[in-house]
Amino acid sequence: LITQRLWVRTKPYTDQKPGTSGLRKRVTVFQQNQHYAENFIQSIISTIDPAQRQEGTLVVGGDGRFFMKDAIQLIIQIAAANGIGRLVIGQNGIMSTPAVSCVIRKIKAVGGIILTASHNPGGPNGDFGIKFNISSGGPAPEGITDKIFQISKSLQEYHICPELKVDLSTIGKQTFEVATFKPFTVEIVDSVESYAEMLRDIFDFVALKELLSGPNHISVRLDAMHGVVGPYVKKIVCEELGSPANSAVNCVPSEDFGGHHPDPNLTYAADLVNTMKGGEYDFGAAFDGDGDRNMVLGKHGFFVNPSDSVAVIGANITSIPYFQKTGVKGLARSMPTSGALDNVAKALKMPLYETPTGWKFFGNLMDAGKLSLCGEESFGTGSDHIREKDGLWAVLAWLSILATRKQSVEDIMKDHWQKFGRNFFTRYDYEEVDSDAANKMIDHLQTTMSDKAFVGQKFSSGDKTYQVEKADNFEYTDPVDGSVSKGQVIPIVFLSFCGSLIVHL
């Protein structure tokens, strides 16, 4: 039986501009605007060279949030109608963002489509997102996201095989005959195995198993926050490394993340923080919806801020066998992240790159062989093993450091500050802010900064006085491709404060 292709007339949308992490909107936007998801999926696939499609593979997976399974069926139908040869999809549609990156690289896919809105809330009234990753396993660079946006603004039709339906629950291959194309294959795979295999090559699992289940094992508490990382934690940390099953909580992915906000910070992971304060556990961690972010806690709720977390991993990087084999090429952080990593790079005489926010900037450096370890203040940490930030990788990196140093999280952190100095860091998020009011505030700030008298001006609060030393718009020239990025953050550096205020646009 040959599956028929249809050409469906549509109207373009002008608001489908992908950000650094794809297109994110309210679920209702995808549900209530006719052909909204179909248009964007078609726009993504239209950027793939037709000559690559028939022999090419796309990897598809998501964080389990509401509308994911509907979107995956649309991707299957539209991919088939556009001549894509094969799709590899996580069982039940589930696959973490790091795992998608891993699988893309492992099987040399032409790219991947990830269904996630990361740490944003889920459910019928929550958010949904569609993100395209390229053949390196990393987020699509601006040249491609701009092309997707341009196509979406002029799209008049999309191609679809509406009768094609795939059972996502059964592992195995399914093949379909599609009119005018070669057979179309959909392969449902174990969501965890390829990723777990990669981690076994990166870390010393024998040492980690001794740490988590040996005679002098530590107690850990890992909170998956009802996101995609739950099955990964259960398989890798509990089953393979021997940590008790009850050390991992909220491990069943939920369409609304259990009614909670899957954001691993002190506010939204408060249950974990309170549990850790009791002193029963030596190490704690939380993960976001799609598994690329992490928060690390020590005994009694000792908080490791993300800027310090990547710095500690950098300072102890030889605790991880992967880097013993590959060497350390360089370190990097996003511009709003504190300078803690800079201190490590300087002490260890390693190159340090300061980039705009967005993992794609790190990916460029990695592809050029310039970068091994990087992090963002928004709880993202990763390395060149894939081209995405990786929450579970970061946690295993920390556990490797604990296994090597045989110290508590707090003692490791205090030793680090003693050796490299301490950078104090605070982040304030303003959510659901009216965009017009926010833009007016930014315009006012930029007008104030453009006054030559601003540099040198003093501001007082209580008994403290702060003098502006420097104020400008951060601009980044990529050392690999020469592209220039600007207009993302406004840093203001204070002289007497020895610190800075960074406004993220």
C-alpha positions as CSV (number, residue, x, y, z in Angstrom):
1,L,0.0,0.0,0.0
2,I,1.5,3.3,-1.1
3,T,1.1,6.3,1.2
4,Q,-0.2,9.3,-0.6
5,R,1.4,12.8,-0.4
6,L,-0.8,15.9,-0.2
7,W,0.1,19.5,-0.9
8,V,-1.9,21.6,1.6
9,R,-2.5,25.3,1.0
10,T,-1.6,27.5,4.0
11,K,-0.9,31.1,5.0
12,P,2.5,32.2,6.3
13,Y,3.0,33.4,9.9
14,T,5.3,36.3,10.7
15,D,6.1,35.3,14.3
16,Q,8.0,32.0,13.7
17,K,11.5,33.4,14.3
18,P,13.5,30.8,16.2
19,G,15.5,32.0,19.1
20,T,18.7,30.5,20.5
21,S,16.7,27.4,21.5
22,G,14.2,27.1,18.7
23,L,10.6,28.3,18.5
24,R,8.8,28.6,21.8
25,K,5.2,29.6,22.2
26,R,2.2,28.8,24.4
27,V,0.6,25.5,23.6
28,T,-2.5,27.3,22.6
29,V,-0.6,29.1,19.8
30,F,0.2,25.8,18.2
31,Q,-3.3,24.4,18.8
32,Q,-5.5,27.3,17.8
33,N,-3.7,28.7,14.8
34,Q,-4.4,26.7,11.7
35,H,-1.3,24.9,10.3
36,Y,1.0,26.7,12.8
37,A,3.1,23.6,13.7
38,E,2.9,22.2,10.2
39,N,4.2,25.4,8.7
40,F,7.2,25.5,11.1
41,I,8.1,21.9,10.6
42,Q,7.9,22.3,6.8
43,S,10.1,25.4,7.1
44,I,12.8,23.4,9.0
45,I,12.8,20.5,6.5
46,S,12.9,23.0,3.6
47,T,16.4,24.1,4.8
48,I,17.7,20.5,4.3
49,D,19.3,20.0,0.8
50,P,16.9,17.8,-1.2
51,A,19.9,15.8,-2.4
52,Q,20.6,14.8,1.2
53,R,17.0,13.9,2.2
54,Q,16.6,10.4,0.6
55,E,19.7,9.0,2.2
56,G,19.5,11.2,5.3
57,T,18.3,10.5,8.8
58,L,16.6,12.9,11.2
59,V,16.6,12.2,14.9
60,V,13.4,13.1,16.8
61,G,12.7,13.3,20.5
62,G,11.3,15.5,23.2
63,D,10.8,16.1,26.9
64,G,7.4,14.5,27.2
65,R,5.5,17.7,27.6
66,F,1.9,18.2,26.4
67,F,1.4,18.3,22.6
68,M,4.7,16.5,22.0
69,K,3.2,13.3,20.7
70,D,0.9,15.2,18.3
71,A,3.9,17.2,17.0
72,I,5.9,14.0,16.5
73,Q,3.2,12.5,14.3
74,L,3.2,15.7,12.2
75,I,6.9,15.5,11.9
76,I,6.7,11.9,10.7
77,Q,4.0,12.8,8.1
78,I,5.7,15.9,6.8
79,A,9.2,14.3,6.8
80,A,7.9,11.4,4.7
81,A,6.2,13.7,2.3
82,N,9.4,15.7,1.8
83,G,11.5,12.8,1.0
84,I,13.4,12.2,4.2
85,G,14.7,8.6,4.1
86,R,14.7,7.7,7.8
87,L,13.6,9.0,11.2
88,V,15.1,7.7,14.5
89,I,12.7,8.5,17.4
90,G,13.0,7.8,21.1
91,Q,10.6,5.3,22.5
92,N,7.3,7.0,23.4
93,G,8.8,10.1,21.8
94,I,11.1,10.6,24.9
95,M,14.7,11.6,24.3
96,S,16.6,14.2,26.3
97,T,18.3,17.1,24.4
98,P,21.8,15.8,25.2
99,A,20.8,12.3,24.0
100,V,19.5,13.7,20.7
101,S,22.8,15.5,20.2
102,C,24.6,12.2,21.1
103,V,22.6,10.1,18.6
104,I,22.9,12.7,15.8
105,R,26.6,12.5,16.1
106,K,26.8,8.7,16.6
107,I,24.7,7.8,13.5
108,K,25.8,10.8,11.4
109,A,22.3,12.1,10.9
110,V,21.6,15.2,8.8
111,G,20.0,16.8,11.9
112,G,17.4,16.4,14.6
113,I,14.2,18.0,15.8
114,I,13.7,18.4,19.5
115,L,10.3,19.0,21.0
116,T,10.9,21.0,24.2
117,A,10.5,24.4,25.9
118,S,13.3,23.4,28.2
119,H,12.7,24.7,31.8
120,N,9.4,26.5,30.9
121,P,6.2,25.1,32.3
122,G,4.2,22.4,30.4
123,G,0.6,21.2,30.2
124,P,-2.3,22.5,28.1
125,N,-1.8,26.1,29.4
126,G,2.0,25.9,29.4
127,D,4.7,26.3,26.7
128,F,5.7,24.1,23.8
129,G,8.8,24.4,21.5
130,I,10.3,23.0,18.3
131,K,14.1,23.2,17.9
132,F,16.3,22.1,15.0
133,N,19.8,20.8,15.5
134,I,22.3,20.3,12.7
135,S,24.5,17.4,11.8
136,S,27.2,18.4,14.4
137,G,24.5,17.7,17.0
138,G,24.4,21.3,18.0
139,P,21.6,24.0,17.7
140,A,21.2,25.5,14.3
141,P,23.4,28.6,13.8
142,E,21.9,31.9,12.9
143,G,22.4,31.4,9.2
144,I,20.0,28.4,9.3
145,T,17.5,29.8,11.8
146,D,17.3,33.0,9.7
147,K,16.6,30.8,6.6
148,I,13.9,28.9,8.5
149,F,12.3,32.3,9.5
150,Q,12.5,33.6,5.9
151,I,10.8,30.5,4.6
152,S,8.1,30.6,7.3
153,K,7.2,34.2,6.3
154,S,6.4,33.3,2.7
155,L,5.2,29.7,3.0
156,Q,2.2,29.0,0.8
157,E,1.9,25.2,1.1
158,Y,3.3,22.2,3.0
159,H,3.7,18.6,2.0
160,I,2.2,15.9,4.2
161,C,1.2,12.2,4.3
162,P,-1.8,12.5,6.6
163,E,-2.7,8.8,6.7
164,L,0.7,7.8,8.0
165,K,0.5,6.9,11.7
166,V,3.4,5.3,13.8
167,D,3.2,3.5,17.1
168,L,5.9,5.2,19.2
169,S,5.7,2.7,22.0
170,T,7.3,-0.3,20.3
171,I,11.0,-0.5,19.7
172,G,11.9,-1.5,16.2
173,K,11.7,-0.5,12.5
174,Q,8.6,0.3,10.5
175,T,8.9,0.9,6.7
176,F,6.3,2.7,4.5
177,E,6.0,3.1,0.8
178,V,5.6,6.8,-0.1
179,A,4.6,7.9,-3.6
180,T,7.6,9.0,-5.8
181,F,10.2,8.3,-3.1
182,K,12.2,5.4,-1.8
183,P,10.8,3.5,1.2
184,F,10.5,5.7,4.3
185,T,11.8,4.1,7.5
186,V,10.8,5.0,11.1
187,E,13.0,3.4,13.8
188,I,11.9,3.6,17.4
189,V,14.9,3.2,19.7
190,D,15.7,2.9,23.4
191,S,15.9,6.5,24.6
192,V,18.7,5.9,27.0
193,E,21.1,3.3,25.7
194,S,23.2,5.3,23.2
195,Y,23.6,8.1,25.7
196,A,24.5,5.7,28.5
197,E,27.1,4.0,26.2
198,M,28.7,7.4,25.6
199,L,28.9,8.2,29.4
200,R,30.6,4.9,30.0
201,D,33.4,6.0,27.7
202,I,33.7,9.4,29.4
203,F,33.6,8.5,33.1
204,D,35.2,5.9,35.3
205,F,32.1,3.9,36.1
206,V,34.0,1.6,38.5
207,A,35.0,4.6,40.7
208,L,31.5,6.1,40.5
209,K,30.0,2.7,41.5
210,E,32.3,2.5,44.5
211,L,31.3,6.1,45.5
212,L,27.6,5.4,45.2
213,S,27.3,1.8,46.4
214,G,30.6,0.7,47.9
215,P,31.3,0.1,51.6
216,N,31.9,3.9,52.2
217,H,29.3,5.1,49.8
218,I,27.8,8.6,49.9
219,S,24.0,9.2,49.8
220,V,22.6,11.2,46.9
221,R,19.2,12.7,46.1
222,L,18.5,13.4,42.4
223,D,15.3,15.2,41.4
224,A,14.3,14.7,37.7
225,M,11.4,17.2,38.3
226,H,9.1,14.9,36.1
227,G,11.1,15.8,33.1
228,V,12.8,13.7,30.5
229,V,15.9,12.9,32.5
230,G,14.1,10.5,34.9
231,P,14.6,7.3,32.9
232,Y,18.3,8.3,32.3
233,V,18.9,8.7,36.1
234,K,17.1,5.5,36.9
235,K,19.1,3.5,34.3
236,I,22.5,5.0,34.8
237,V,22.7,6.2,38.4
238,C,20.5,3.6,40.1
239,E,20.7,0.4,38.0
240,E,24.3,0.7,36.7
241,L,26.0,2.7,39.4
242,G,24.1,1.1,42.3
243,S,22.6,4.1,44.0
244,P,19.3,3.1,45.8
245,A,16.2,3.4,43.8
246,N,14.7,5.9,46.2
247,S,17.7,8.2,45.7
248,A,16.1,9.4,42.5
249,V,12.7,11.1,42.7
250,N,10.1,12.5,40.3
251,C,11.5,10.3,37.5
252,V,8.3,9.6,35.5
253,P,8.1,12.2,32.7
254,S,4.8,14.1,32.9
255,E,3.0,16.3,30.3
256,D,2.7,19.0,32.9
257,F,5.8,18.1,34.9
258,G,3.7,17.2,37.9
259,G,2.1,20.7,37.8
260,H,5.5,22.2,38.6
261,H,7.9,24.5,36.8
262,P,10.8,22.2,35.6
263,D,13.5,24.7,36.3
264,P,16.4,23.5,38.5
265,N,17.0,26.5,40.7
266,L,16.5,27.4,44.4
267,T,12.9,28.6,43.7
268,Y,11.4,25.9,41.6
269,A,13.5,23.0,43.1
270,A,12.6,24.1,46.7
271,D,11.5,20.6,47.7
272,L,15.0,19.2,46.9
273,V,16.6,22.2,48.7
274,N,14.5,21.5,51.8
275,T,15.2,17.8,51.7
276,M,19.0,18.5,51.4
277,K,18.8,20.8,54.4
278,G,17.9,17.9,56.6
279,G,21.4,16.5,56.3
280,E,20.5,13.0,55.3
281,Y,22.1,13.3,51.8
282,D,25.7,14.2,50.9
283,F,25.0,15.3,47.3
284,G,21.9,16.6,45.6
285,A,21.0,17.6,42.0
286,A,18.0,18.7,40.0
287,F,17.4,18.7,36.3
288,D,15.2,20.7,33.9
289,G,12.5,19.5,31.5
290,D,14.7,18.4,28.7
291,G,17.7,17.3,30.7
292,D,20.3,19.9,29.6
293,R,20.4,22.0,32.8
294,N,21.4,21.1,36.4
295,M,21.6,22.4,39.9
296,V,24.2,21.0,42.4
297,L,23.7,21.0,46.1
298,G,25.9,19.7,49.0
299,K,25.0,18.4,52.4
300,H,22.6,20.7,54.4
301,G,21.6,22.4,51.2
302,F,24.9,23.9,50.4
303,F,24.3,25.7,47.0
304,V,26.8,25.6,44.2
305,N,26.0,28.5,41.8
306,P,26.4,27.5,38.1
307,S,29.3,29.9,37.6
308,D,31.2,28.2,40.4
309,S,30.1,24.7,39.2
310,V,31.8,24.9,35.8
311,A,34.9,26.5,37.4
312,V,35.3,23.6,39.9
313,I,34.9,21.1,37.0
314,G,37.6,23.0,35.1
315,A,39.9,23.0,38.1
316,N,39.5,19.3,38.6
317,I,39.1,18.3,35.0
318,T,41.6,15.4,35.1
319,S,39.2,13.6,37.5
320,I,37.3,12.7,34.2
321,P,39.1,10.1,32.1
322,Y,37.7,11.6,28.8
323,F,39.9,14.7,29.3
324,Q,42.9,12.5,30.2
325,K,42.6,11.1,26.7
326,T,41.6,14.2,24.7
327,G,43.5,16.9,26.6
328,V,42.0,20.3,27.4
329,K,41.8,22.6,24.5
330,G,40.2,25.6,26.1
331,L,37.5,26.9,28.5
332,A,34.5,29.2,27.8
333,R,31.6,30.9,29.5
334,S,28.7,33.1,28.4
335,M,29.2,36.8,29.0
336,P,26.6,37.1,31.9
337,T,28.4,34.2,33.8
338,S,30.8,35.2,36.6
339,G,34.6,35.3,36.0
340,A,35.2,32.2,38.3
341,L,36.2,30.2,35.2
342,D,38.5,33.0,34.1
343,N,40.5,32.5,37.3
344,V,40.9,28.8,36.6
345,A,41.9,29.4,33.0
346,K,44.5,32.0,34.1
347,A,46.0,29.7,36.8
348,L,46.1,26.7,34.5
349,K,47.3,28.7,31.5
350,M,44.3,27.7,29.4
351,P,42.6,29.7,26.6
352,L,39.3,31.4,27.9
353,Y,36.5,32.5,25.6
354,E,33.7,34.9,26.6
355,T,30.7,34.4,24.3
356,P,27.1,35.6,24.0
357,T,24.4,33.5,25.5
358,G,23.5,30.6,23.3
359,W,25.1,27.1,23.1
360,K,25.7,27.5,19.4
361,F,28.6,29.9,20.1
362,F,30.3,27.2,22.2
363,G,29.6,24.7,19.4
364,N,31.5,26.7,16.8
365,L,34.6,26.8,19.1
366,M,34.2,23.0,19.8
367,D,34.0,22.2,16.1
368,A,37.2,24.2,15.5
369,G,39.0,22.2,18.2
370,K,39.3,25.3,20.5
371,L,37.1,24.3,23.4
372,S,36.7,21.4,25.9
373,L,34.5,22.7,28.8
374,C,32.0,25.5,29.0
375,G,29.1,26.8,31.1
376,E,26.3,29.4,31.5
377,E,24.9,31.1,34.6
378,S,21.5,29.7,33.6
379,F,22.5,26.3,35.0
380,G,23.9,24.9,31.8
381,T,27.2,23.0,31.8
382,G,28.8,20.9,29.2
383,S,31.8,19.8,27.2
384,D,32.8,18.8,23.6
385,H,31.5,15.2,24.0
386,I,28.3,16.5,22.4
387,R,27.1,19.9,21.2
388,E,24.5,20.7,23.8
389,K,24.7,21.4,27.5
390,D,24.2,18.2,29.5
391,G,22.7,18.1,33.0
392,L,23.5,14.4,33.8
393,W,27.0,14.7,32.4
394,A,27.6,17.7,34.8
395,V,26.3,15.7,37.8
396,L,28.6,12.7,36.9
397,A,31.5,15.2,36.6
398,W,30.8,16.4,40.1
399,L,30.5,12.9,41.4
400,S,33.8,12.0,39.7
401,I,35.4,14.9,41.6
402,L,34.0,13.7,44.9
403,A,35.3,10.2,44.1
404,T,38.8,11.5,43.4
405,R,39.1,14.1,46.2
406,K,37.1,12.3,48.9
407,Q,35.8,15.6,50.2
408,S,32.3,17.0,50.7
409,V,30.8,19.5,48.2
410,E,31.2,22.3,50.7
411,D,34.9,21.5,51.4
412,I,35.7,21.2,47.7
413,M,34.0,24.6,47.1
414,K,35.8,26.3,50.0
415,D,39.2,24.9,48.9
416,H,38.5,26.2,45.4
417,W,37.8,29.7,46.7
418,Q,40.9,29.6,48.7
419,K,43.0,28.7,45.7
420,F,41.4,30.7,42.9
421,G,39.5,33.4,44.7
422,R,35.7,33.9,45.0
423,N,33.4,35.5,42.6
424,F,30.0,36.5,44.1
425,F,27.1,36.1,41.7
426,T,23.4,36.8,41.9
427,R,20.7,36.5,39.2
428,Y,17.3,38.1,39.2
429,D,14.6,36.8,36.8
430,Y,11.6,39.0,35.9
431,E,8.9,36.8,34.5
432,E,5.7,37.6,32.6
433,V,6.9,41.2,32.1
434,D,5.0,43.4,29.6
435,S,7.4,43.6,26.6
436,D,6.6,47.2,25.9
437,A,7.4,48.3,29.4
438,A,10.6,46.2,29.4
439,N,11.7,47.7,26.1
440,K,11.1,51.2,27.4
441,M,13.3,50.4,30.4
442,I,16.1,49.1,28.2
443,D,15.8,52.2,25.9
444,H,16.1,54.4,29.0
445,L,19.1,52.5,30.2
446,Q,20.8,52.8,26.8
447,T,20.1,56.5,26.6
448,T,21.5,57.0,30.1
449,M,24.6,55.0,29.2
450,S,25.2,57.0,26.0
451,D,25.7,60.1,28.0
452,K,29.4,60.7,28.3
453,A,29.0,61.7,31.9
454,F,27.7,58.3,32.9
455,V,31.1,56.7,33.1
456,G,32.6,58.1,36.3
457,Q,29.2,58.7,37.9
458,K,28.7,57.6,41.5
459,F,25.6,55.8,43.0
460,S,25.0,55.3,46.7
461,S,23.0,52.8,48.6
462,G,23.2,52.8,52.4
463,D,26.8,53.4,53.4
464,K,28.1,52.0,50.0
465,T,29.1,54.1,47.0
466,Y,29.7,52.6,43.6
467,Q,31.4,54.4,40.7
468,V,30.8,53.4,37.1
469,E,34.1,52.4,35.5
470,K,32.8,51.1,32.2
471,A,29.5,50.8,30.3
472,D,28.9,49.4,26.8
473,N,26.9,47.0,24.7
474,F,28.7,43.6,24.7
475,E,29.8,42.6,21.2
476,Y,31.3,39.3,20.2
477,T,33.4,38.5,17.1
478,D,33.5,34.7,16.6
479,P,37.1,33.7,16.3
480,V,36.1,30.8,14.0
481,D,33.9,32.3,11.4
482,G,34.3,36.1,12.0
483,S,30.5,36.6,12.6
484,V,29.6,39.5,14.9
485,S,26.9,39.3,17.6
486,K,25.7,42.3,19.5
487,G,22.7,43.8,21.3
488,Q,22.2,40.9,23.7
489,V,23.5,42.2,27.0
490,I,24.4,45.5,28.6
491,P,27.3,45.3,31.1
492,I,27.9,48.0,33.6
493,V,31.2,47.7,35.6
494,F,31.6,49.5,38.9
495,L,35.1,50.5,40.0
496,S,34.8,50.6,43.8
497,F,32.5,47.6,43.8
498,C,34.9,45.4,41.9
499,G,32.0,43.9,40.1
500,S,29.4,44.4,37.4
501,L,25.7,44.7,36.7
502,I,24.6,42.8,33.6
503,V,21.2,43.4,32.0
504,H,20.3,40.4,29.7
505,L,18.0,41.5,26.8
